[in-house]
Amino acid sequence: MGMDDVQGIRIQILSIIGSILLIIFIVELIRRKRLREEFSILWLAMGFVFLGVALFRNLLDRFSFMIGISYPPTALFLILIIGLMLILMHFSVAISELKEANKKLVQEIGLMKLEAEKKGDKP
Amino acid sequence: MRKIVIIPAFNEEKAIAGVLHEVRKHVPDFDVLVINDGSVDGTSKIARETGIASVVDLPKNVGIGGAVQTGFIYAVRKGYDIAVQIDGDGQHNPEEISRLVDPILKGESDVVIGSRFVSDSSFRSSLPRRLGIKLFTLTNKILLQENITDSTSGFRAYNKKALDILFRDYPDDYPEPEAVYILIKSGLRVIEIGATMNERQGGRSSITFHKSLFYMVKVFLAIFVRMMKKKK
């Protein structure tokens, strides 16, 4: 067993542990109701992709070869960036929805306060 | 026929009372609604003390679009036939409200915009704004085959048909040019008449110099997206 293999197994074990910790952390957040399921899906998907890549080392090599990347670690960054982009987009959409809902609420509260005032209640 | 003047106001304590008294003097047959868009000054208190207007106090600032839309929602729910939108900063002249509403009363138009460029208005706004307006005019000509010279003007009169569209769908930021597009695309008649604009009596324009670029990009993006929607 050469030095390279020892190094390789080291990083593989670390990656597996890291991925599992990420998955446990996300599941725990959902369990404690700190994270809504709709937001957890992309995070969990990322966790499992990392776990898969960590468990089956040639997966990344084959994927890189398939899409024409000559240096496999770059493929890892590509997957990471795409995953983060998806999550960020999801956030933007969620914030937009919140803003819209918030505007509607503010408008309705304003109108309701006026109605209440007209009926003689003090706001 | 029930008529209402909708006045969005954000920190307009210096101007709002003057505007309200002018409105009462020139169009006493209109109800008046001030939408106080989360002002941090005495706008709401001063508007109430005039006894002229009902005041909607929005608990948080939602921006000019959301504020004006609140007025549209109110107008539709209360069954108003005509609504006039006028700025709370005193830049529009309430004595021109009657002229603005006239084409609607005669059934000649669904929406009337008070334009500073039609006829003999002497008002000169800032160069970036004038350029922006020119560009909107060109866009309107190309996309809608309509000649709207002042699509940024917030001095407008709407009939019920227009209110029914806008109370559901009104843009949040820089809503005016996009609203023109929405209304014309919905098949409504939009015309302009000349209106004089005063220097603002207080407060600040919602459009600062560095925001004009964002304004342009936002409006064009929004109109572009709306064109896509229509094709479906």
Contacts between the chains, C-beta under 8 A, distances in Angstrom:
chain1	res1	chain2	res2	distance
A	102	B	60	7.8
A	103	B	62	5.0
A	103	B	66	4.8
A	103	B	172	6.9
A	106	B	38	8.0
A	106	B	58	5.2
A	106	B	59	5.9
A	106	B	60	5.2
A	106	B	62	5.1
A	106	B	66	7.1
A	107	B	58	6.9
A	107	B	62	6.9
A	107	B	66	6.4
A	107	B	69	6.8
A	107	B	70	4.5
A	107	B	73	6.4
A	109	B	58	7.6
A	109	B	59	5.5
A	110	B	35	7.3
A	110	B	56	4.4
A	110	B	57	5.9
A	110	B	58	4.3
A	110	B	59	6.8
A	110	B	70	5.9
A	111	B	56	6.1
A	111	B	70	6.6
A	111	B	73	6.6
A	111	B	74	6.1
A	111	B	77	7.9
A	113	B	56	7.4
A	113	B	57	6.1
A	114	B	54	6.0
A	114	B	55	7.1
A	114	B	56	5.0
A	114	B	57	7.8
A	114	B	74	7.9
A	118	B	54	7.5
A	123	B	57	7.5
